Amino acid sequence: MLLEGKVAIITGAGRGIGREEALLMAKHGAKVVVNDLGAHFDGSGAPTGSPAQEVVAEIKKMGGDAIANGESVTDHKGAKRILECALDTFGKANILVNNAGILRDRMIFNMDEESWDAVVAVHLKGAYNMSHHLCAYWREEHKKGNQLNGRVINTASDAGLLGNVGQSNYGACKAAVAAMAIIIDAEMRRYGVTANAIAPLARTRLTVEATPSTAGLMGGDVKEGEFDVWGPQNVAPLVTWLASDDAADVHGEVFRVGGGTVFLLQGWHTVGKVRQQATWDPEKLGPALKTELAKGITAKESMAAVMGEGL
Ligand SMILES: NC(=O)c1ccc[n+]([C@@H]2O[C@H](COP(=O)([O-])OP(=O)(O)OC[C@H]3O[C@@H](n4cnc5c(N)ncnc54)[C@H](O)[C@@H]3O)[C@@H](O)[C@H]2O)c1
């Protein structure tokens, strides 16, 4: 039991990856605020059903404790009410998993303003809204001598870390929330809070219904008795552990996780340089850079290679 006595807020926990995180954290003793708006995968339409309530019912059936919350993470005040839901129901909050997500894929030349804004509102503004309220709360509690060992786990994506065609809105947000985790971690460590990011790979409606390029790979039947390599349940163990006190010295990291594989990632870092003790003439700078680049030192992982290799 890694999370005995902890209270976790998981956004977008009514379905897919967040649902599995809620179930596993509850199994490990956490009380969970299961936040989910319940909208279509592109964020449109009225809430369909009450996926958050269904997850709460599942948790209670297995003897755990949880509460459903239907606020949108896009709403700054609504995000505060998600925190208040944890405080009013369970008396505190220790863990924040920023997981809620939607997709509106378009090539940049077709990317209308609404598709851009909607995706930024959920992934980027939503992660900011939640992190702001939780971190302000943890800082205040720390000042009062109440050490809550706060944890922020942001849900990034290879679409942002490596880049993916048709996802300039989504990918920009996903790279940003990875960066946000690193920065929050640096700001909050003095208050006993850590922040990390994960880039999951899993079969959910976002990868099967919304993204034809991954549907073929991740969709399809799972043969009985075989390891369900793309199952969303495979993401939850990493997030559960990162949320625990045992992971106190793991911070500001970015992981990729899917199947039984957890990848350790490293972001932008210097791999070479051209240098002179004078301002460059652009006509000379170009050839110098080309010589350096020709060494292949900036070669990047591609999503195709990651997916092609399998898990
Ligand atoms: N599935 C993958 O392979 C994959 C890969 C990379 C990143 N991700 C990320 O993982 C996260 C979970 O996605 P998933 O694949 O489980 O998809 P999903 O659609 O099954 O789950 C996302 C949930 O977020 C909820 N949600 C959407 N907007 C919300 C809002 N404004 N407020 C509260 N809840 C909201 C939805 O109702 C939905 O239940 C997302 O951030 C996604 O971008 C998934």
The ligand as a Tripos MOL2 file, in Angstrom:
@<TRIPOS>MOLECULE
LIG
   44    48     1     0     0
SMALL
NO_CHARGES

@<TRIPOS>ATOM
      1 N1         -3.8570    7.4200  -24.7650 N.am      1 LIG1
      2 C1         -2.6100    7.7210  -25.0780 C.2       1 LIG1
      3 O1         -1.8440    6.9240  -25.6590 O.2       1 LIG1
      4 C2         -2.0690    9.0730  -24.7010 C.ar      1 LIG1
      5 C3         -0.8170    9.4420  -25.2140 C.ar      1 LIG1
      6 C4         -0.2740   10.6500  -24.8250 C.ar      1 LIG1
      7 C5         -0.9600   11.4610  -23.9360 C.ar      1 LIG1
      8 N2         -2.1860   11.0840  -23.4790 N.ar      1 LIG1
      9 C6         -2.8740   11.9750  -22.5360 C.3       1 LIG1
     10 O2         -3.3940   11.2150  -21.4630 O.3       1 LIG1
     11 C7         -4.5040   11.9170  -20.8990 C.3       1 LIG1
     12 C8         -5.6870   10.9820  -20.7520 C.3       1 LIG1
     13 O3         -6.1850   10.6710  -22.0310 O.3       1 LIG1
     14 P1         -6.8810    9.2900  -22.4300 P.3       1 LIG1
     15 O4         -6.0930    8.7510  -23.5500 O.co2     1 LIG1
     16 O5         -7.1070    8.4740  -21.2230 O.co2     1 LIG1
     17 O6         -8.2610    9.8290  -23.0530 O.3       1 LIG1
     18 P2         -9.7920    9.7620  -22.5720 P.3       1 LIG1
     19 O7        -10.5750   10.5390  -23.5450 O.co2     1 LIG1
     20 O8        -10.1720    8.3420  -22.3360 O.co2     1 LIG1
     21 O9         -9.7720   10.4760  -21.1500 O.3       1 LIG1
     22 C9         -9.6920   11.8770  -21.0080 C.3       1 LIG1
     23 C10       -10.7690   12.3180  -20.0300 C.3       1 LIG1
     24 O10       -10.6340   13.7290  -19.7840 O.3       1 LIG1
     25 C11       -11.9460   14.2680  -19.6140 C.3       1 LIG1
     26 N3        -11.9550   15.7120  -19.8470 N.ar      1 LIG1
     27 C12       -11.8650   16.3530  -21.0430 C.ar      1 LIG1
     28 N4        -11.9400   17.6750  -20.8730 N.ar      1 LIG1
     29 C13       -12.0860   17.8950  -19.5320 C.ar      1 LIG1
     30 C14       -12.2050   19.0610  -18.7510 C.ar      1 LIG1
     31 N5        -12.2070   20.2720  -19.3190 N.pl3     1 LIG1
     32 N6        -12.3140   18.9290  -17.4070 N.ar      1 LIG1
     33 C15       -12.3260   17.7010  -16.8270 C.ar      1 LIG1
     34 N7        -12.2160   16.5490  -17.5390 N.ar      1 LIG1
     35 C16       -12.0980   16.6440  -18.8790 C.ar      1 LIG1
     36 C17       -12.7800   13.5070  -20.6330 C.3       1 LIG1
     37 O11       -14.1800   13.5510  -20.3050 O.3       1 LIG1
     38 C18       -12.1920   12.1020  -20.5650 C.3       1 LIG1
     39 O12       -12.9340   11.2410  -19.6990 O.3       1 LIG1
     40 C19        -4.7590   13.1100  -21.8100 C.3       1 LIG1
     41 O13        -4.1550   14.2740  -21.2720 O.3       1 LIG1
     42 C20        -4.0580   12.7120  -23.0870 C.3       1 LIG1
     43 O14        -3.7040   13.8110  -23.8730 O.3       1 LIG1
     44 C21        -2.7560    9.9130  -23.8520 C.ar      1 LIG1
@<TRIPOS>BOND
     1     1     2 1
     2     2     3 2
     3     2     4 1
     4     4     5 ar
     5     4    44 ar
     6     5     6 ar
     7     6     7 ar
     8     7     8 ar
     9     8     9 1
    10     8    44 ar
    11     9    10 1
    12     9    42 1
    13    10    11 1
    14    11    12 1
    15    11    40 1
    16    12    13 1
    17    13    14 1
    18    14    15 2
    19    14    16 1
    20    14    17 1
    21    17    18 1
    22    18    19 2
    23    18    20 1
    24    18    21 1
    25    21    22 1
    26    22    23 1
    27    23    24 1
    28    23    38 1
    29    24    25 1
    30    25    26 1
    31    25    36 1
    32    26    27 ar
    33    26    35 ar
    34    27    28 ar
    35    28    29 ar
    36    29    30 ar
    37    29    35 ar
    38    30    31 1
    39    30    32 ar
    40    32    33 ar
    41    33    34 ar
    42    34    35 ar
    43    36    37 1
    44    36    38 1
    45    38    39 1
    46    40    41 1
    47    40    42 1
    48    42    43 1
@<TRIPOS>SUBSTRUCTURE
     1 LIG1         1 GROUP 0 **** ****
